[in-house]
Amino acid sequence: MALDITGNITVLTYIILALGVIIPLTKPLKLEKTRIPYSFAWLSTLLFSIVSYEAFYALKTSDTLTMFNGLVTYNSFSAFMLMVSALASALVLMAIKGRAEEWPTAPAVYGLLPLIQFGLIFAMGINDALLLLAIWLLVSVASYVIIALPKDVDSVKGAIKYALMGSLATLFLAVWVALNIVATGSFTILPYQIGLATLLGFGAFILSIGFKLGIAPFHWWLPDVYGKSNGYGVSIVAGIVKIGFIAITARVIYYISAGGFSTIVTVTLASLAVVTMFWGNLAALTTRNLQRILAYSSIAHIGYILVGLTALSYAAGAHDLQLAMYSFAAIAIHVAAYSVSKAPLFAVMGEGHTELSDIKGLFHRDPVSSVSMAILLLSLLGLPPLLGFWGKLYMFTAIASYSLPLLVIALLNSGISAVYYGIAIRDMLSTDEGTAVYDAPRKASLATAATIIIVAGLFASTLFHIMY
């Protein structure tokens, strides 16, 4: 059975890559304005979903699944993250229906999505440092282009800033790869050995993910990219691409910490978590632009994820496999809640109407969209029984084993976020008249995401224990 699954996954992976190559060819054939590119993107997402399901299914009878001649090894964490990526891809395609064909760059976004999915299949469980660098470049370059595709001024400026920061991130990742080879004597990213090269490599890796994920103080590009660029492109980057980089980060952090540098890694991650949570949440209080609020809250959520990574690092250093698996599962649940919420929320910003004043009275004009948006915002806040509550609960429970002060700070920041989420929900329920109106595709994406958040929240403990 395992051999059949690995063979199926391999074939499907390269079909996804082929779709990424085929879709751009519809432009010279004068087919870019048709439904064909969009349909091919959906086909790629369907195949991507099958890959994630088959990987997860194979792990019912084994702890790991090794693919591509040992270059990739999936566990329950990486397979679950693949499934979340597939779900986010579907939500984005649902929201973007008919829009990308209107861009002068059509149908590029439909061709780039399969390339990102191809890269994520490798990124989630990658074992080889050089291949990781190649996949990092593939996914990163596709992300920069996606942000720029609408070709409006803000999107182009955002893409330039994103590419600049991404170049720095890639440079530091290359340094980490080189030091990793020195530390391990091979291209593998698996168990580290204590030494100066490992310590310096950790520093380079932190700088790399700091710039890539928008961790404070490396975050300065993110508010302009997430907060001003076309929301459709941002929904792909924030809702899909980021999942892969978080999975890579968790994997590398675990192995570095298990190799003997747990104290340094844990303290560093805890410090960055505090700064990132406070900066993201406090900055969100300073604006009345909903898209920028979502951008700042993305920074805050990276801070929460750093809390989970801190617990993971501590567990790896203490060789506490049970706590490590608990931390992995907690991070996965939180990332799922974040991605399913942010992908459609950023997508509804795609056609303007980004000010809070625009959504005033939305409940009276469009109750489906307003209620769905409120549910997603409340999940990001962490209101029970929504999925976002369980992600925070599991991560905060994990960090209690290491630092009660960090737990208190995380809870405090979650409370701060209630202010700006509450303001947005209040404005939607107000009797004032705004201008925001959402079409059927975006409404469907919001409603689907809200339903998933509710249902997954009700079965969160089951999802958690499947991984844990």
Secondary structure, DSSP 8 states (H G I E B T S, - for coil): -HHHHHHHHHHHHHHHHHHHHHGGGGTTTT-TTSSHHHHHHHHHHHHHHHHHHHHHHHTTS-S-EEEGGGTEEE-HHHHHHHHHHHHHHHHHHHHHTTTGGGSTTTTHHHHHHHHHHHHHHHHTTB-BHHHHHHHHHHHHHHHHHHHHTT--HHHHHHHHHHHHHHHHHHHHHHHHHHHHHHHHSSSB-SS---SHHHHHHHHHHHHHHHHHHT-TTS-TTHHHHHHHS-HHHHHHIIIIIHHHHHHHHHHHHHHHIIIIIHHHHHHHHHHHHHHHHHHHHHHHTT--BHHHHHHHHHHHHHHHHHHHHHHHHHHHHTT-HHHHHHHHHHHHHHHHHHHHHHHHHHHTTTTS--BGGGGTTHHHH-HHHHHHHHHHHHHHHT-TTSHHHHHHHHHHHHHTTT-HHHHHHHHHHHHHHHHHHHHHHHHHHSSS-------HHHHHHHHHHHHHHHHHHHTHHHHHHHH-
